[in-house]
């Protein structure tokens, strides 16, 4: 979500002891690299341990997230870029990616920070990539959400 009403966390996240995996598609490198930088900045500042891996595209994020959880991750940050074209491909990939990541999070009982941008054009992505001149930093927001939710889940499980 973007615009008015977006959360604005005021407290620093203490991610010490948490293991996160940033998983990013390879399409639209300028945008994706910005998303990764934002996510890594938040994770590093929190003290969480993390690694970043790349997959071919957004469709492959879910299976990689599943593998990350099987490998002991406490949280995943999923980053991708899907730009609308002239065919229904956009709808299929967007829905499959969202549904797949939701299923993985629920099956694992662990959070997936959703940083998959579904866009009409490249400019919208550049505005959200956390680059110089961007209006938003969706990579940082996805990492923040994943860490905060991992801490809630951990607390609820005692």
CNS distance restraints for C-alpha pairs under 8 A (distance, minus, plus):
assign (resid   1 and name CA) (resid   6 and name CA) 7.05 0.50 0.50
assign (resid   2 and name CA) (resid   6 and name CA) 6.28 0.50 0.50
assign (resid   2 and name CA) (resid 136 and name CA) 7.98 0.50 0.50
assign (resid  12 and name CA) (resid  46 and name CA) 7.23 0.50 0.50
assign (resid  13 and name CA) (resid  46 and name CA) 5.27 0.50 0.50
assign (resid  13 and name CA) (resid 144 and name CA) 7.84 0.50 0.50
assign (resid  13 and name CA) (resid 147 and name CA) 7.47 0.50 0.50
assign (resid  13 and name CA) (resid 148 and name CA) 7.07 0.50 0.50
assign (resid  14 and name CA) (resid  46 and name CA) 4.96 0.50 0.50
assign (resid  14 and name CA) (resid  47 and name CA) 6.44 0.50 0.50
assign (resid  14 and name CA) (resid  48 and name CA) 7.64 0.50 0.50
assign (resid  15 and name CA) (resid  43 and name CA) 7.53 0.50 0.50
assign (resid  15 and name CA) (resid  46 and name CA) 4.79 0.50 0.50
assign (resid  15 and name CA) (resid  47 and name CA) 5.16 0.50 0.50
assign (resid  15 and name CA) (resid  48 and name CA) 4.43 0.50 0.50
assign (resid  15 and name CA) (resid 147 and name CA) 6.65 0.50 0.50
assign (resid  15 and name CA) (resid 151 and name CA) 7.79 0.50 0.50
assign (resid  16 and name CA) (resid  46 and name CA) 6.80 0.50 0.50
assign (resid  16 and name CA) (resid  47 and name CA) 4.84 0.50 0.50
assign (resid  16 and name CA) (resid  48 and name CA) 4.87 0.50 0.50
assign (resid  16 and name CA) (resid  49 and name CA) 7.57 0.50 0.50
assign (resid  17 and name CA) (resid  47 and name CA) 7.78 0.50 0.50
assign (resid  17 and name CA) (resid  48 and name CA) 6.07 0.50 0.50
assign (resid  17 and name CA) (resid  49 and name CA) 7.25 0.50 0.50
assign (resid  18 and name CA) (resid  48 and name CA) 5.03 0.50 0.50
assign (resid  18 and name CA) (resid  49 and name CA) 6.26 0.50 0.50
assign (resid  18 and name CA) (resid  73 and name CA) 7.80 0.50 0.50
assign (resid  18 and name CA) (resid  74 and name CA) 6.01 0.50 0.50
assign (resid  18 and name CA) (resid  75 and name CA) 7.81 0.50 0.50
assign (resid  18 and name CA) (resid 150 and name CA) 8.00 0.50 0.50
assign (resid  19 and name CA) (resid  48 and name CA) 5.92 0.50 0.50
assign (resid  19 and name CA) (resid  49 and name CA) 4.92 0.50 0.50
assign (resid  19 and name CA) (resid  50 and name CA) 5.64 0.50 0.50
assign (resid  19 and name CA) (resid  72 and name CA) 7.55 0.50 0.50
assign (resid  19 and name CA) (resid  73 and name CA) 5.11 0.50 0.50
assign (resid  19 and name CA) (resid  74 and name CA) 5.27 0.50 0.50
assign (resid  19 and name CA) (resid  75 and name CA) 6.67 0.50 0.50
assign (resid  20 and name CA) (resid  43 and name CA) 7.90 0.50 0.50
assign (resid  20 and name CA) (resid  48 and name CA) 6.95 0.50 0.50
assign (resid  20 and name CA) (resid  49 and name CA) 6.25 0.50 0.50
assign (resid  20 and name CA) (resid  50 and name CA) 4.64 0.50 0.50
assign (resid  20 and name CA) (resid  51 and name CA) 6.84 0.50 0.50
assign (resid  20 and name CA) (resid  73 and name CA) 5.46 0.50 0.50
assign (resid  20 and name CA) (resid  74 and name CA) 5.84 0.50 0.50
assign (resid  20 and name CA) (resid  75 and name CA) 4.77 0.50 0.50
assign (resid  20 and name CA) (resid  76 and name CA) 5.49 0.50 0.50
assign (resid  20 and name CA) (resid  77 and name CA) 7.33 0.50 0.50
assign (resid  21 and name CA) (resid  50 and name CA) 5.36 0.50 0.50
assign (resid  21 and name CA) (resid  51 and name CA) 5.12 0.50 0.50
assign (resid  21 and name CA) (resid  52 and name CA) 5.84 0.50 0.50
assign (resid  21 and name CA) (resid  53 and name CA) 7.52 0.50 0.50
assign (resid  21 and name CA) (resid  68 and name CA) 6.67 0.50 0.50
assign (resid  21 and name CA) (resid  73 and name CA) 6.56 0.50 0.50
assign (resid  21 and name CA) (resid  75 and name CA) 6.57 0.50 0.50
assign (resid  21 and name CA) (resid  76 and name CA) 4.86 0.50 0.50
assign (resid  21 and name CA) (resid  77 and name CA) 6.20 0.50 0.50
assign (resid  22 and name CA) (resid  36 and name CA) 7.48 0.50 0.50
assign (resid  22 and name CA) (resid  39 and name CA) 7.48 0.50 0.50
assign (resid  22 and name CA) (resid  40 and name CA) 7.87 0.50 0.50
assign (resid  22 and name CA) (resid  50 and name CA) 7.23 0.50 0.50
assign (resid  22 and name CA) (resid  51 and name CA) 6.18 0.50 0.50
assign (resid  22 and name CA) (resid  52 and name CA) 4.55 0.50 0.50
assign (resid  22 and name CA) (resid  53 and name CA) 6.27 0.50 0.50
assign (resid  22 and name CA) (resid  76 and name CA) 5.82 0.50 0.50
assign (resid  22 and name CA) (resid  77 and name CA) 4.62 0.50 0.50
assign (resid  22 and name CA) (resid  78 and name CA) 6.12 0.50 0.50
assign (resid  22 and name CA) (resid  79 and name CA) 7.45 0.50 0.50
assign (resid  23 and name CA) (resid  52 and name CA) 5.91 0.50 0.50
assign (resid  23 and name CA) (resid  53 and name CA) 5.07 0.50 0.50
assign (resid  23 and name CA) (resid  54 and name CA) 5.70 0.50 0.50
assign (resid  23 and name CA) (resid  55 and name CA) 7.06 0.50 0.50
assign (resid  23 and name CA) (resid  61 and name CA) 6.58 0.50 0.50
assign (resid  23 and name CA) (resid  64 and name CA) 7.24 0.50 0.50
assign (resid  23 and name CA) (resid  65 and name CA) 7.17 0.50 0.50
assign (resid  23 and name CA) (resid  76 and name CA) 7.16 0.50 0.50
assign (resid  23 and name CA) (resid  77 and name CA) 6.09 0.50 0.50
assign (resid  23 and name CA) (resid  78 and name CA) 5.04 0.50 0.50
assign (resid  23 and name CA) (resid  79 and name CA) 6.12 0.50 0.50
assign (resid  24 and name CA) (resid  32 and name CA) 7.09 0.50 0.50
assign (resid  24 and name CA) (resid  36 and name CA) 7.31 0.50 0.50
assign (resid  24 and name CA) (resid  52 and name CA) 7.69 0.50 0.50
assign (resid  24 and name CA) (resid  53 and name CA) 6.46 0.50 0.50
assign (resid  24 and name CA) (resid  54 and name CA) 4.87 0.50 0.50
assign (resid  24 and name CA) (resid  55 and name CA) 6.09 0.50 0.50
assign (resid  24 and name CA) (resid  57 and name CA) 7.60 0.50 0.50
assign (resid  24 and name CA) (resid  58 and name CA) 7.48 0.50 0.50
assign (resid  24 and name CA) (resid  61 and name CA) 7.10 0.50 0.50
assign (resid  24 and name CA) (resid  78 and name CA) 5.99 0.50 0.50
assign (resid  24 and name CA) (resid  79 and name CA) 4.54 0.50 0.50
assign (resid  24 and name CA) (resid  80 and name CA) 5.64 0.50 0.50
assign (resid  25 and name CA) (resid  32 and name CA) 7.26 0.50 0.50
assign (resid  25 and name CA) (resid  54 and name CA) 5.61 0.50 0.50
assign (resid  25 and name CA) (resid  55 and name CA) 4.93 0.50 0.50
assign (resid  25 and name CA) (resid  56 and name CA) 5.39 0.50 0.50
assign (resid  25 and name CA) (resid  57 and name CA) 4.19 0.50 0.50
assign (resid  25 and name CA) (resid  58 and name CA) 5.35 0.50 0.50
assign (resid  25 and name CA) (resid  60 and name CA) 7.74 0.50 0.50
assign (resid  25 and name CA) (resid  61 and name CA) 7.16 0.50 0.50
assign (resid  25 and name CA) (resid  79 and name CA) 6.51 0.50 0.50
assign (resid  25 and name CA) (resid  80 and name CA) 5.06 0.50 0.50
assign (resid  25 and name CA) (resid  81 and name CA) 7.32 0.50 0.50
assign (resid  26 and name CA) (resid  32 and name CA) 7.17 0.50 0.50
assign (resid  26 and name CA) (resid  54 and name CA) 6.44 0.50 0.50
assign (resid  26 and name CA) (resid  55 and name CA) 6.33 0.50 0.50
assign (resid  26 and name CA) (resid  56 and name CA) 5.34 0.50 0.50
assign (resid  26 and name CA) (resid  57 and name CA) 5.67 0.50 0.50
assign (resid  26 and name CA) (resid  80 and name CA) 7.73 0.50 0.50
assign (resid  27 and name CA) (resid  32 and name CA) 7.29 0.50 0.50
assign (resid  27 and name CA) (resid  56 and name CA) 7.38 0.50 0.50
assign (resid  27 and name CA) (resid  57 and name CA) 6.14 0.50 0.50
assign (resid  27 and name CA) (resid  80 and name CA) 7.48 0.50 0.50
assign (resid  27 and name CA) (resid  81 and name CA) 6.55 0.50 0.50
assign (resid  28 and name CA) (resid  32 and name CA) 6.12 0.50 0.50
assign (resid  28 and name CA) (resid  81 and name CA) 6.70 0.50 0.50
assign (resid  29 and name CA) (resid  33 and name CA) 5.60 0.50 0.50
assign (resid  30 and name CA) (resid  34 and name CA) 6.38 0.50 0.50
assign (resid  30 and name CA) (resid 126 and name CA) 7.83 0.50 0.50
assign (resid  31 and name CA) (resid  35 and name CA) 6.36 0.50 0.50
assign (resid  31 and name CA) (resid  81 and name CA) 7.54 0.50 0.50
assign (resid  31 and name CA) (resid 125 and name CA) 6.07 0.50 0.50
assign (resid  31 and name CA) (resid 126 and name CA) 5.73 0.50 0.50
assign (resid  31 and name CA) (resid 129 and name CA) 5.36 0.50 0.50
assign (resid  32 and name CA) (resid  36 and name CA) 6.15 0.50 0.50
assign (resid  32 and name CA) (resid  79 and name CA) 7.08 0.50 0.50
assign (resid  32 and name CA) (resid  80 and name CA) 6.45 0.50 0.50
assign (resid  32 and name CA) (resid  81 and name CA) 6.92 0.50 0.50
assign (resid  32 and name CA) (resid 129 and name CA) 7.15 0.50 0.50
assign (resid  33 and name CA) (resid  37 and name CA) 6.17 0.50 0.50
assign (resid  34 and name CA) (resid  38 and name CA) 6.33 0.50 0.50
assign (resid  34 and name CA) (resid 129 and name CA) 4.98 0.50 0.50
assign (resid  34 and name CA) (resid 130 and name CA) 5.62 0.50 0.50
assign (resid  34 and name CA) (resid 131 and name CA) 5.67 0.50 0.50
assign (resid  34 and name CA) (resid 139 and name CA) 7.40 0.50 0.50
assign (resid  35 and name CA) (resid  39 and name CA) 6.28 0.50 0.50
assign (resid  35 and name CA) (resid  79 and name CA) 6.81 0.50 0.50
assign (resid  35 and name CA) (resid 115 and name CA) 7.71 0.50 0.50
assign (resid  35 and name CA) (resid 129 and name CA) 5.10 0.50 0.50
assign (resid  35 and name CA) (resid 130 and name CA) 6.42 0.50 0.50
assign (resid  35 and name CA) (resid 137 and name CA) 6.93 0.50 0.50
assign (resid  35 and name CA) (resid 138 and name CA) 6.34 0.50 0.50
assign (resid  35 and name CA) (resid 139 and name CA) 4.05 0.50 0.50
assign (resid  35 and name CA) (resid 140 and name CA) 7.08 0.50 0.50
assign (resid  36 and name CA) (resid  40 and name CA) 6.02 0.50 0.50
assign (resid  36 and name CA) (resid  79 and name CA) 7.32 0.50 0.50
assign (resid  36 and name CA) (resid 139 and name CA) 5.97 0.50 0.50
assign (resid  37 and name CA) (resid  41 and name CA) 6.04 0.50 0.50
assign (resid  37 and name CA) (resid 139 and name CA) 7.28 0.50 0.50
assign (resid  37 and name CA) (resid 140 and name CA) 7.90 0.50 0.50
assign (resid  38 and name CA) (resid  42 and name CA) 6.46 0.50 0.50
assign (resid  38 and name CA) (resid 129 and name CA) 7.97 0.50 0.50
assign (resid  38 and name CA) (resid 130 and name CA) 6.33 0.50 0.50
assign (resid  38 and name CA) (resid 137 and name CA) 6.45 0.50 0.50
assign (resid  38 and name CA) (resid 138 and name CA) 7.51 0.50 0.50
assign (resid  38 and name CA) (resid 139 and name CA) 4.86 0.50 0.50
assign (resid  38 and name CA) (resid 140 and name CA) 4.29 0.50 0.50
assign (resid  38 and name CA) (resid 141 and name CA) 7.99 0.50 0.50
assign (resid  39 and name CA) (resid  43 and name CA) 6.24 0.50 0.50
assign (resid  39 and name CA) (resid  77 and name CA) 7.53 0.50 0.50
assign (resid  39 and name CA) (resid 139 and name CA) 4.63 0.50 0.50
assign (resid  39 and name CA) (resid 140 and name CA) 4.31 0.50 0.50
assign (resid  39 and name CA) (resid 141 and name CA) 7.44 0.50 0.50
assign (resid  39 and name CA) (resid 142 and name CA) 6.92 0.50 0.50
assign (resid  39 and name CA) (resid 143 and name CA) 5.04 0.50 0.50
assign (resid  39 and name CA) (resid 144 and name CA) 7.78 0.50 0.50
assign (resid  40 and name CA) (resid  44 and name CA) 5.93 0.50 0.50
assign (resid  40 and name CA) (resid 140 and name CA) 7.58 0.50 0.50
assign (resid  40 and name CA) (resid 143 and name CA) 7.79 0.50 0.50
assign (resid  41 and name CA) (resid  45 and name CA) 6.15 0.50 0.50
assign (resid  41 and name CA) (resid 140 and name CA) 7.16 0.50 0.50
assign (resid  42 and name CA) (resid  46 and name CA) 6.23 0.50 0.50
assign (resid  42 and name CA) (resid 140 and name CA) 5.84 0.50 0.50
assign (resid  42 and name CA) (resid 143 and name CA) 6.37 0.50 0.50
assign (resid  42 and name CA) (resid 144 and name CA) 6.54 0.50 0.50
assign (resid  43 and name CA) (resid  47 and name CA) 6.55 0.50 0.50
assign (resid  43 and name CA) (resid  48 and name CA) 5.72 0.50 0.50
assign (resid  43 and name CA) (resid  49 and name CA) 7.42 0.50 0.50
assign (resid  43 and name CA) (resid  50 and name CA) 7.08 0.50 0.50
assign (resid  43 and name CA) (resid 143 and name CA) 6.66 0.50 0.50
assign (resid  43 and name CA) (resid 144 and name CA) 7.76 0.50 0.50
assign (resid  43 and name CA) (resid 147 and name CA) 7.94 0.50 0.50
assign (resid  44 and name CA) (resid  48 and name CA) 6.37 0.50 0.50
assign (resid  44 and name CA) (resid  49 and name CA) 7.49 0.50 0.50
assign (resid  44 and name CA) (resid  50 and name CA) 7.98 0.50 0.50
assign (resid  55 and name CA) (resid  60 and name CA) 6.27 0.50 0.50
assign (resid  55 and name CA) (resid  61 and name CA) 6.80 0.50 0.50
assign (resid  55 and name CA) (resid  64 and name CA) 7.66 0.50 0.50
assign (resid  56 and name CA) (resid  60 and name CA) 6.70 0.50 0.50
assign (resid  57 and name CA) (resid  61 and name CA) 7.10 0.50 0.50
assign (resid  57 and name CA) (resid  80 and name CA) 7.00 0.50 0.50
assign (resid  58 and name CA) (resid  79 and name CA) 7.57 0.50 0.50
assign (resid  58 and name CA) (resid  80 and name CA) 5.21 0.50 0.50
assign (resid  58 and name CA) (resid  81 and name CA) 6.85 0.50 0.50
assign (resid  58 and name CA) (resid  82 and name CA) 7.25 0.50 0.50
assign (resid  58 and name CA) (resid  93 and name CA) 7.49 0.50 0.50
assign (resid  58 and name CA) (resid  97 and name CA) 6.26 0.50 0.50
assign (resid  58 and name CA) (resid 116 and name CA) 7.45 0.50 0.50
assign (resid  59 and name CA) (resid  93 and name CA) 6.12 0.50 0.50
assign (resid  59 and name CA) (resid  94 and name CA) 7.98 0.50 0.50
assign (resid  59 and name CA) (resid  96 and name CA) 6.75 0.50 0.50
assign (resid  59 and name CA) (resid  97 and name CA) 5.17 0.50 0.50
assign (resid  60 and name CA) (resid  64 and name CA) 6.53 0.50 0.50
assign (resid  60 and name CA) (resid  97 and name CA) 7.76 0.50 0.50
assign (resid  61 and name CA) (resid  65 and name CA) 6.02 0.50 0.50
assign (resid  61 and name CA) (resid  78 and name CA) 6.50 0.50 0.50
assign (resid  61 and name CA) (resid  79 and name CA) 7.95 0.50 0.50
assign (resid  61 and name CA) (resid  97 and name CA) 7.10 0.50 0.50
assign (resid  61 and name CA) (resid 101 and name CA) 7.28 0.50 0.50
assign (resid  62 and name CA) (resid  66 and name CA) 6.17 0.50 0.50
assign (resid  62 and name CA) (resid  97 and name CA) 6.76 0.50 0.50
assign (resid  62 and name CA) (resid 100 and name CA) 5.24 0.50 0.50
assign (resid  62 and name CA) (resid 101 and name CA) 4.91 0.50 0.50
assign (resid  62 and name CA) (resid 104 and name CA) 6.52 0.50 0.50
assign (resid  63 and name CA) (resid  67 and name CA) 6.32 0.50 0.50
assign (resid  63 and name CA) (resid 100 and name CA) 7.95 0.50 0.50
assign (resid  63 and name CA) (resid 104 and name CA) 7.98 0.50 0.50
assign (resid  64 and name CA) (resid  68 and name CA) 6.19 0.50 0.50
assign (resid  65 and name CA) (resid  69 and name CA) 6.33 0.50 0.50
assign (resid  65 and name CA) (resid  76 and name CA) 6.34 0.50 0.50
assign (resid  65 and name CA) (resid  78 and name CA) 7.60 0.50 0.50
assign (resid  65 and name CA) (resid 101 and name CA) 7.48 0.50 0.50
assign (resid  65 and name CA) (resid 104 and name CA) 7.00 0.50 0.50
assign (resid  65 and name CA) (resid 112 and name CA) 7.91 0.50 0.50
assign (resid  66 and name CA) (resid  70 and name CA) 6.26 0.50 0.50
assign (resid  66 and name CA) (resid 104 and name CA) 5.79 0.50 0.50
assign (resid  66 and name CA) (resid 108 and name CA) 7.71 0.50 0.50
assign (resid  67 and name CA) (resid  71 and name CA) 6.12 0.50 0.50
assign (resid  68 and name CA) (resid  72 and name CA) 6.56 0.50 0.50
assign (resid  68 and name CA) (resid  73 and name CA) 5.56 0.50 0.50
assign (resid  68 and name CA) (resid  76 and name CA) 7.35 0.50 0.50
assign (resid  69 and name CA) (resid  73 and name CA) 4.70 0.50 0.50
assign (resid  69 and name CA) (resid  74 and name CA) 6.85 0.50 0.50
assign (resid  69 and name CA) (resid  75 and name CA) 7.51 0.50 0.50
assign (resid  69 and name CA) (resid  76 and name CA) 7.79 0.50 0.50
assign (resid  69 and name CA) (resid 108 and name CA) 6.78 0.50 0.50
assign (resid  69 and name CA) (resid 110 and name CA) 7.90 0.50 0.50
assign (resid  74 and name CA) (resid 110 and name CA) 6.33 0.50 0.50
assign (resid  74 and name CA) (resid 111 and name CA) 7.51 0.50 0.50
assign (resid  74 and name CA) (resid 150 and name CA) 6.40 0.50 0.50
assign (resid  75 and name CA) (resid 110 and name CA) 6.08 0.50 0.50
assign (resid  75 and name CA) (resid 111 and name CA) 5.23 0.50 0.50
assign (resid  75 and name CA) (resid 112 and name CA) 5.96 0.50 0.50
assign (resid  75 and name CA) (resid 113 and name CA) 7.59 0.50 0.50
assign (resid  75 and name CA) (resid 146 and name CA) 5.85 0.50 0.50
assign (resid  75 and name CA) (resid 147 and name CA) 6.73 0.50 0.50
assign (resid  75 and name CA) (resid 150 and name CA) 6.17 0.50 0.50
assign (resid  76 and name CA) (resid 111 and name CA) 6.48 0.50 0.50
assign (resid  76 and name CA) (resid 112 and name CA) 4.73 0.50 0.50
assign (resid  76 and name CA) (resid 113 and name CA) 6.11 0.50 0.50
assign (resid  76 and name CA) (resid 146 and name CA) 6.69 0.50 0.50
assign (resid  77 and name CA) (resid 112 and name CA) 5.61 0.50 0.50
assign (resid  77 and name CA) (resid 113 and name CA) 4.51 0.50 0.50
assign (resid  77 and name CA) (resid 114 and name CA) 6.44 0.50 0.50
assign (resid  77 and name CA) (resid 115 and name CA) 6.95 0.50 0.50
assign (resid  77 and name CA) (resid 142 and name CA) 6.19 0.50 0.50
assign (resid  77 and name CA) (resid 143 and name CA) 5.67 0.50 0.50
assign (resid  77 and name CA) (resid 146 and name CA) 6.50 0.50 0.50
assign (resid  78 and name CA) (resid 112 and name CA) 6.58 0.50 0.50
assign (resid  78 and name CA) (resid 113 and name CA) 5.97 0.50 0.50
assign (resid  78 and name CA) (resid 114 and name CA) 5.47 0.50 0.50
assign (resid  78 and name CA) (resid 115 and name CA) 5.51 0.50 0.50
assign (resid  78 and name CA) (resid 116 and name CA) 6.59 0.50 0.50
assign (resid  78 and name CA) (resid 142 and name CA) 7.70 0.50 0.50
assign (resid  79 and name CA) (resid 114 and name CA) 6.84 0.50 0.50
assign (resid  79 and name CA) (resid 115 and name CA) 4.50 0.50 0.50
assign (resid  79 and name CA) (resid 116 and name CA) 4.87 0.50 0.50
assign (resid  79 and name CA) (resid 117 and name CA) 7.66 0.50 0.50
assign (resid  79 and name CA) (resid 139 and name CA) 6.94 0.50 0.50
assign (resid  80 and name CA) (resid 115 and name CA) 6.51 0.50 0.50
assign (resid  80 and name CA) (resid 116 and name CA) 4.35 0.50 0.50
assign (resid  80 and name CA) (resid 117 and name CA) 6.04 0.50 0.50
assign (resid  81 and name CA) (resid 116 and name CA) 5.75 0.50 0.50
assign (resid  81 and name CA) (resid 117 and name CA) 4.87 0.50 0.50
assign (resid  81 and name CA) (resid 118 and name CA) 6.25 0.50 0.50
assign (resid  81 and name CA) (resid 119 and name CA) 7.52 0.50 0.50
assign (resid  81 and name CA) (resid 125 and name CA) 7.54 0.50 0.50
assign (resid  82 and name CA) (resid  90 and name CA) 6.76 0.50 0.50
assign (resid  82 and name CA) (resid  93 and name CA) 7.72 0.50 0.50
assign (resid  82 and name CA) (resid  94 and name CA) 6.96 0.50 0.50
assign (resid  82 and name CA) (resid 116 and name CA) 7.47 0.50 0.50
assign (resid  82 and name CA) (resid 117 and name CA) 6.11 0.50 0.50
assign (resid  82 and name CA) (resid 118 and name CA) 4.91 0.50 0.50
assign (resid  82 and name CA) (resid 119 and name CA) 6.16 0.50 0.50
assign (resid  83 and name CA) (resid  90 and name CA) 6.81 0.50 0.50
assign (resid  83 and name CA) (resid 118 and name CA) 5.98 0.50 0.50
assign (resid  83 and name CA) (resid 119 and name CA) 4.73 0.50 0.50
assign (resid  83 and name CA) (resid 120 and name CA) 5.59 0.50 0.50
assign (resid  83 and name CA) (resid 121 and name CA) 5.86 0.50 0.50
assign (resid  83 and name CA) (resid 122 and name CA) 7.03 0.50 0.50
assign (resid  84 and name CA) (resid  90 and name CA) 5.24 0.50 0.50
assign (resid  84 and name CA) (resid 118 and name CA) 7.49 0.50 0.50
assign (resid  84 and name CA) (resid 119 and name CA) 6.06 0.50 0.50
assign (resid  84 and name CA) (resid 120 and name CA) 5.01 0.50 0.50
assign (resid  84 and name CA) (resid 121 and name CA) 6.85 0.50 0.50
assign (resid  85 and name CA) (resid  89 and name CA) 7.56 0.50 0.50
assign (resid  85 and name CA) (resid  90 and name CA) 6.60 0.50 0.50
assign (resid  85 and name CA) (resid 120 and name CA) 7.82 0.50 0.50
assign (resid  88 and name CA) (resid  92 and name CA) 6.54 0.50 0.50
assign (resid  89 and name CA) (resid  93 and name CA) 6.09 0.50 0.50
assign (resid  90 and name CA) (resid  94 and name CA) 5.90 0.50 0.50
assign (resid  91 and name CA) (resid  95 and name CA) 5.96 0.50 0.50
assign (resid  92 and name CA) (resid  96 and name CA) 6.00 0.50 0.50
assign (resid  93 and name CA) (resid  97 and name CA) 5.89 0.50 0.50
assign (resid  94 and name CA) (resid  98 and name CA) 6.15 0.50 0.50
assign (resid  94 and name CA) (resid 118 and name CA) 6.89 0.50 0.50
assign (resid  95 and name CA) (resid  99 and name CA) 5.93 0.50 0.50
assign (resid  96 and name CA) (resid 100 and name CA) 5.76 0.50 0.50
assign (resid  97 and name CA) (resid 101 and name CA) 6.11 0.50 0.50
assign (resid  98 and name CA) (resid 102 and name CA) 6.13 0.50 0.50
assign (resid  99 and name CA) (resid 103 and name CA) 6.12 0.50 0.50
assign (resid 100 and name CA) (resid 104 and name CA) 6.20 0.50 0.50
assign (resid 101 and name CA) (resid 105 and name CA) 6.18 0.50 0.50
assign (resid 101 and name CA) (resid 112 and name CA) 6.95 0.50 0.50
assign (resid 102 and name CA) (resid 106 and name CA) 6.21 0.50 0.50
assign (resid 102 and name CA) (resid 112 and name CA) 7.69 0.50 0.50
assign (resid 103 and name CA) (resid 107 and name CA) 5.92 0.50 0.50
assign (resid 104 and name CA) (resid 108 and name CA) 5.98 0.50 0.50
assign (resid 105 and name CA) (resid 109 and name CA) 5.68 0.50 0.50
assign (resid 105 and name CA) (resid 110 and name CA) 5.28 0.50 0.50
assign (resid 105 and name CA) (resid 111 and name CA) 5.45 0.50 0.50
assign (resid 105 and name CA) (resid 112 and name CA) 5.79 0.50 0.50
assign (resid 106 and name CA) (resid 110 and name CA) 6.87 0.50 0.50
assign (resid 110 and name CA) (resid 150 and name CA) 6.59 0.50 0.50
assign (resid 110 and name CA) (resid 153 and name CA) 7.24 0.50 0.50
assign (resid 111 and name CA) (resid 146 and name CA) 5.53 0.50 0.50
assign (resid 111 and name CA) (resid 149 and name CA) 6.17 0.50 0.50
assign (resid 111 and name CA) (resid 150 and name CA) 6.04 0.50 0.50
assign (resid 112 and name CA) (resid 146 and name CA) 5.80 0.50 0.50
assign (resid 113 and name CA) (resid 142 and name CA) 4.44 0.50 0.50
assign (resid 113 and name CA) (resid 143 and name CA) 5.81 0.50 0.50
assign (resid 113 and name CA) (resid 144 and name CA) 7.73 0.50 0.50
assign (resid 113 and name CA) (resid 145 and name CA) 5.69 0.50 0.50
assign (resid 113 and name CA) (resid 146 and name CA) 4.43 0.50 0.50
assign (resid 114 and name CA) (resid 142 and name CA) 5.41 0.50 0.50
assign (resid 115 and name CA) (resid 138 and name CA) 5.89 0.50 0.50
assign (resid 115 and name CA) (resid 139 and name CA) 5.73 0.50 0.50
assign (resid 115 and name CA) (resid 141 and name CA) 7.67 0.50 0.50
assign (resid 115 and name CA) (resid 142 and name CA) 5.18 0.50 0.50
assign (resid 117 and name CA) (resid 125 and name CA) 6.89 0.50 0.50
assign (resid 119 and name CA) (resid 124 and name CA) 6.24 0.50 0.50
assign (resid 119 and name CA) (resid 125 and name CA) 6.63 0.50 0.50
assign (resid 120 and name CA) (resid 124 and name CA) 7.06 0.50 0.50
assign (resid 121 and name CA) (resid 125 and name CA) 7.14 0.50 0.50
assign (resid 122 and name CA) (resid 126 and name CA) 6.37 0.50 0.50
assign (resid 123 and name CA) (resid 127 and name CA) 6.21 0.50 0.50
assign (resid 124 and name CA) (resid 128 and name CA) 6.52 0.50 0.50
assign (resid 125 and name CA) (resid 129 and name CA) 5.95 0.50 0.50
assign (resid 126 and name CA) (resid 130 and name CA) 7.71 0.50 0.50
assign (resid 126 and name CA) (resid 131 and name CA) 7.04 0.50 0.50
assign (resid 126 and name CA) (resid 134 and name CA) 6.27 0.50 0.50
assign (resid 127 and name CA) (resid 131 and name CA) 7.71 0.50 0.50
assign (resid 127 and name CA) (resid 133 and name CA) 7.34 0.50 0.50
assign (resid 127 and name CA) (resid 134 and name CA) 4.25 0.50 0.50
assign (resid 127 and name CA) (resid 135 and name CA) 5.21 0.50 0.50
assign (resid 127 and name CA) (resid 136 and name CA) 6.28 0.50 0.50
assign (resid 128 and name CA) (resid 134 and name CA) 5.80 0.50 0.50
assign (resid 128 and name CA) (resid 135 and name CA) 6.01 0.50 0.50
assign (resid 128 and name CA) (resid 136 and name CA) 4.47 0.50 0.50
assign (resid 128 and name CA) (resid 137 and name CA) 5.34 0.50 0.50
assign (resid 128 and name CA) (resid 138 and name CA) 5.80 0.50 0.50
assign (resid 129 and name CA) (resid 134 and name CA) 6.40 0.50 0.50
assign (resid 129 and name CA) (resid 136 and name CA) 6.57 0.50 0.50
assign (resid 129 and name CA) (resid 137 and name CA) 5.21 0.50 0.50
assign (resid 129 and name CA) (resid 138 and name CA) 6.06 0.50 0.50
assign (resid 129 and name CA) (resid 139 and name CA) 6.84 0.50 0.50
assign (resid 130 and name CA) (resid 134 and name CA) 5.36 0.50 0.50
assign (resid 130 and name CA) (resid 135 and name CA) 7.28 0.50 0.50
assign (resid 130 and name CA) (resid 136 and name CA) 5.64 0.50 0.50
assign (resid 130 and name CA) (resid 137 and name CA) 3.85 0.50 0.50
assign (resid 130 and name CA) (resid 138 and name CA) 6.80 0.50 0.50
assign (resid 130 and name CA) (resid 139 and name CA) 7.25 0.50 0.50
assign (resid 130 and name CA) (resid 140 and name CA) 7.81 0.50 0.50
assign (resid 131 and name CA) (resid 137 and name CA) 7.59 0.50 0.50
assign (resid 137 and name CA) (resid 141 and name CA) 6.35 0.50 0.50
assign (resid 138 and name CA) (resid 142 and name CA) 5.99 0.50 0.50
assign (resid 139 and name CA) (resid 143 and name CA) 6.31 0.50 0.50
assign (resid 140 and name CA) (resid 144 and name CA) 6.07 0.50 0.50
assign (resid 141 and name CA) (resid 145 and name CA) 6.15 0.50 0.50
assign (resid 142 and name CA) (resid 146 and name CA) 6.16 0.50 0.50
assign (resid 143 and name CA) (resid 147 and name CA) 6.16 0.50 0.50
assign (resid 144 and name CA) (resid 148 and name CA) 6.10 0.50 0.50
assign (resid 145 and name CA) (resid 149 and name CA) 5.98 0.50 0.50
assign (resid 146 and name CA) (resid 150 and name CA) 6.03 0.50 0.50
assign (resid 147 and name CA) (resid 151 and name CA) 6.29 0.50 0.50
assign (resid 148 and name CA) (resid 152 and name CA) 6.40 0.50 0.50
assign (resid 149 and name CA) (resid 153 and name CA) 6.10 0.50 0.50
assign (resid 150 and name CA) (resid 154 and name CA) 6.05 0.50 0.50
assign (resid 151 and name CA) (resid 155 and name CA) 6.13 0.50 0.50
assign (resid 152 and name CA) (resid 156 and name CA) 6.10 0.50 0.50
assign (resid 153 and name CA) (resid 157 and name CA) 6.23 0.50 0.50
assign (resid 154 and name CA) (resid 158 and name CA) 6.38 0.50 0.50
